Amino acid sequence: MATLETDIGGVHLELPGMVASGIMDETGHSMVRMFECGAGAVVSKSVGSVPKGGHANPCFMEVAGGYVNAMGLPNPGIDLFKEEMDVAVPHGKVIGSIYGASPEEFSHLAGKMEDYGATAIELNLSCPHAKGYGMEVGTDPKMVGSIVSAVKGSVSIPVWAKLTPNTHILPEIGRAVQDAGGDAVVAINTLKAMVISPEFARPIMSNKFCGLSGSAVKPVGVRAVYDLRSVLDIPIIGVGGISTWRDAAEYIMAGASAFQVGSAIGTDGVDVFKRINDGLLAFMEEYGYDSITSMVGAAHE
């Protein structure tokens, strides 16, 4: 009988799908709800050193093929977030997502997340709409390597790095993570985007620039995972536009050992994980795959 268990970057998952950072993960109770709905793990909302209000409205809207957002990394700060971790951690695996402006800040935050019970750390190196914390950090291989190395030296739990698609040197960034001792990479974050109102002749988002997520980005994400698989030995988590078992299977066959779901929780409801899990199992049993591992990278063969 086929199994959905998988091992990814030092973490064993009973189910391969995780909640992507920023969706149903702001509070401990919302994270618990996602465990109950079939998520193998939840990646927390990205948390920084101090409380942050984020960008003014409008900062989120639905577009053809998904959502655009320019939230600006709103969060209560790492100290207050302990309250949410205390609620969620007893119920399942929580991957603590953090952002910072320097290796030292990332290390401090990672240590706090480990103290709070996080199963692993996800380094948000790729937000396309937060000045000073996003692509300025995540598109520099040297800086990425320095951050990963510093965090690895400060915690004993696995360290994953979430990468941006908004660069032509993605494989080089992935290698920097691997060379610095990173346990896995997560690909992809949102695509840098903009929406303009013809009536007002100006960008709709208060921040002007935003990030595109949802089904429209899936082919970009699958290609990114395929490219990374070609150059990396460490595992890959695929994310971007997954709403069905077929989407998940594409990422796995491109080279991902697990996957994350974000926008589809909004468009398809919280039961999306159960539908994906059931569909994956049925496909695997029909086509002779006994495990997720046996599917990983099948498109490369």
C-alpha positions in Angstrom: 0.0 0.0 0.0 1.3 3.5 -0.9 2.3 5.9 1.9 2.3 9.7 2.0 5.1 9.8 4.6 8.1 11.8 3.6 11.4 13.1 5.0 12.4 16.6 4.2 15.5 18.5 5.4 15.7 16.7 8.7 11.9 16.6 9.4 9.7 13.5 9.1 6.2 14.2 7.9 3.3 11.8 8.0 1.6 13.8 5.3 3.6 15.7 2.6 1.6 19.0 2.4 2.3 22.0 4.6 0.6 25.3 5.1 2.7 28.0 3.4 3.7 31.0 5.4 1.2 33.7 5.6 -2.1 31.7 5.3 -4.0 30.5 8.3 -0.9 30.6 10.5 -1.1 34.0 12.3 -2.6 32.5 15.5 -2.1 29.2 17.4 -5.7 28.3 17.0 -5.7 28.7 13.2 -2.6 26.5 13.0 -4.3 23.8 15.0 -7.3 24.0 12.7 -5.0 23.3 9.7 -3.5 20.2 11.4 -7.0 18.9 11.8 -7.7 19.5 8.1 -4.9 17.3 6.9 -1.8 19.5 6.8 1.4 17.6 7.6 3.0 20.7 9.1 2.3 24.5 9.3 4.8 27.2 8.4 4.2 30.2 10.7 3.6 33.7 9.6 7.0 35.3 9.1 8.0 36.9 12.3 10.6 39.6 13.0 12.4 41.1 16.0 9.8 43.7 16.8 6.1 44.3 16.1 5.4 45.5 12.6 2.2 46.9 11.2 2.8 46.2 7.6 1.7 48.3 4.6 -1.5 50.4 4.5 -4.6 49.3 2.6 -5.1 48.4 -0.1 -2.6 45.6 0.3 -4.4 42.4 -0.9 -6.8 41.6 -3.8 -7.9 38.7 -6.0 -6.7 38.8 -9.7 -7.1 36.3 -12.5 -5.2 33.2 -11.6 -4.6 34.0 -7.9 -4.0 36.8 -5.4 -1.7 39.8 -5.2 -0.5 41.1 -1.8 1.7 43.7 -0.4 1.2 43.0 3.3 4.6 44.3 4.3 5.3 41.5 6.8 2.9 42.5 9.5 3.5 40.5 12.7 3.5 40.9 16.5 7.2 40.4 17.0 9.1 37.3 18.1 8.4 37.8 21.9 4.7 38.0 21.6 4.5 35.2 19.0 5.5 32.7 21.8 1.8 32.8 22.8 0.8 31.4 19.4 3.5 28.8 19.4 2.5 27.6 22.9 -1.0 26.9 21.5 0.0 25.2 18.2 3.2 23.2 19.0 1.5 20.5 21.1 -0.8 19.6 18.2 1.7 19.2 15.3 4.9 20.3 13.6 5.3 24.1 13.3 8.0 25.4 11.0 9.0 28.8 12.3 9.3 31.4 9.5 11.5 34.4 10.3 12.8 37.4 8.5 15.7 39.8 9.3 18.2 42.3 7.9 21.4 40.6 8.9 22.9 37.2 9.8 22.9 38.3 13.5 19.2 39.2 13.5 18.3 35.9 11.7 20.3 33.9 14.3 18.6 35.7 17.2 15.2 35.0 15.8 16.0 31.4 15.0 17.1 30.8 18.5 13.9 32.1 19.9 11.8 29.9 17.5 13.8 26.9 18.6 13.1 27.8 22.3 9.4 28.0 21.4 9.3 24.5 20.1 9.6 25.0 16.3 10.4 21.7 14.4 12.5 23.6 11.9 13.3 27.2 10.8 12.3 28.6 7.4 14.3 31.7 6.5 12.2 34.1 4.6 14.9 35.4 2.2 12.6 36.4 -0.6 9.6 38.7 0.2 9.2 40.9 -3.0 7.5 43.9 -1.2 9.3 44.5 2.0 12.2 46.9 1.6 15.4 45.9 3.4 14.1 42.3 4.2 13.3 40.7 0.8 15.0 40.4 -2.5 17.9 42.7 -1.4 18.9 39.8 0.9 17.8 36.8 -1.1 19.4 37.6 -4.4 22.9 37.9 -3.1 24.5 34.4 -2.9 27.2 35.6 -0.4 24.6 37.2 1.9 22.4 34.1 1.7 25.3 31.9 2.6 26.3 34.1 5.5 22.7 34.0 6.9 22.3 30.3 6.5 25.7 29.6 8.1 25.0 31.9 11.0 21.7 30.4 11.7 23.0 26.8 11.4 25.6 27.8 14.0 23.0 29.1 16.4 20.3 26.3 16.5 20.2 22.5 16.6 17.0 22.1 14.5 16.9 22.0 10.7 17.2 25.2 8.7 15.3 25.7 5.4 15.7 28.7 3.1 12.8 30.1 1.1 14.0 31.3 -2.3 12.8 34.0 -4.7 11.8 33.4 -8.3 12.7 37.0 -9.1 16.3 36.3 -10.1 18.1 34.7 -13.0 20.6 33.0 -10.6 18.2 30.8 -8.6 20.5 27.7 -8.9 23.4 29.7 -7.6 21.3 30.9 -4.7 20.4 27.3 -4.0 24.0 26.2 -4.1 24.8 29.0 -1.6 22.3 27.5 0.8 23.7 24.0 0.4 27.3 25.1 0.7 26.5 26.9 4.0 25.0 23.8 5.5 21.3 24.5 4.9 19.0 21.4 5.3 16.5 22.2 2.5 15.3 24.9 0.1 11.8 26.1 -0.4 10.8 27.3 -3.8 9.1 29.6 -4.7 8.0 32.7 -3.0 5.6 35.1 -4.8 6.4 36.7 -8.2 7.0 40.5 -8.1 3.9 42.1 -9.6 1.8 45.2 -10.0 -1.8 46.0 -10.7 -2.9 49.4 -12.1 -6.3 51.0 -12.0 -7.0 52.5 -15.5 -9.6 54.8 -14.0 -7.1 56.4 -11.6 -4.0 55.8 -13.7 -2.0 54.6 -10.8 -1.0 51.3 -9.1 -3.7 49.9 -6.8 -1.5 48.6 -4.0 -0.5 51.3 -1.5 3.1 49.9 -1.8 2.8 49.9 -5.6 4.7 46.6 -5.9 3.2 43.3 -4.7 3.6 39.6 -4.9 1.6 37.3 -7.1 0.5 33.9 -5.8 -2.0 31.2 -6.9 -2.4 29.0 -9.9 -0.8 31.5 -12.3 2.6 31.0 -10.7 2.6 27.1 -10.7 4.5 26.6 -14.0 7.2 29.0 -12.8 7.5 27.2 -9.5 7.6 23.8 -11.1 10.4 25.0 -13.4 12.3 26.4 -10.5 12.1 23.2 -8.5 13.3 21.2 -11.6 16.3 23.5 -12.1 17.2 23.3 -8.4 16.9 19.5 -8.4 19.5 19.5 -11.2 22.1 21.2 -9.1 21.4 20.4 -5.5 21.7 17.3 -3.2 19.7 18.8 -0.3 15.9 18.3 -0.4 13.4 20.8 -1.9 10.0 21.8 -0.8 7.8 23.0 -3.7 5.3 25.8 -3.3 3.3 28.0 -5.7 -0.1 27.5 -7.2 -0.9 24.0 -5.7 -4.6 23.3 -5.4 -5.0 19.7 -6.6 -3.2 16.4 -6.4 -2.0 16.8 -9.9 -0.3 20.1 -9.0 1.4 18.4 -6.1 2.5 15.5 -8.2 4.1 17.9 -10.7 6.2 19.5 -8.0 7.2 16.1 -6.6 8.2 14.8 -10.0 10.1 17.9 -10.7 12.2 17.2 -7.6 10.3 18.3 -4.4 10.1 15.9 -1.4 7.2 17.8 0.1 5.0 20.8 -0.8 3.3 23.8 0.6 -0.2 25.2 -0.1 -1.2 28.8 0.4 -3.6 30.6 -1.9 -5.8 27.5 -2.5 -6.8 27.5 1.2 -8.5 30.8 0.4 -10.0 29.8 -3.0 -10.8 26.2 -2.3 -11.3 26.0 1.5 -9.5 24.4 4.3 -10.4 20.9 3.1 -7.9 21.3 0.2 -5.3 19.2 2.0 -7.7 16.2 2.4 -8.6 16.3 -1.3 -4.9 16.5 -2.3 -3.9 13.7 0.0 -6.7 11.4 -1.2 -6.0 12.2 -4.8 -2.2 11.6 -4.4 -2.8 8.2 -2.8 -5.2 7.1 -5.5 -2.7 8.1 -8.2 0.2 6.5 -6.5 -1.6 3.2 -6.1 -2.8 3.2 -9.7 0.6 4.0 -11.2 2.7 1.8 -8.8 4.4 4.4 -6.6 4.8 3.1 -3.1 6.0 6.3 -1.5 6.6 10.0 -2.1 10.3 9.2 -2.3 9.7 6.9 -5.2 8.1 9.8 -7.1 10.7 12.5 -6.3 12.4 13.7 -9.4 10.7 11.2 -11.7 10.5 13.8 -14.5 14.4 13.9 -14.6 14.7 10.2 -15.4 
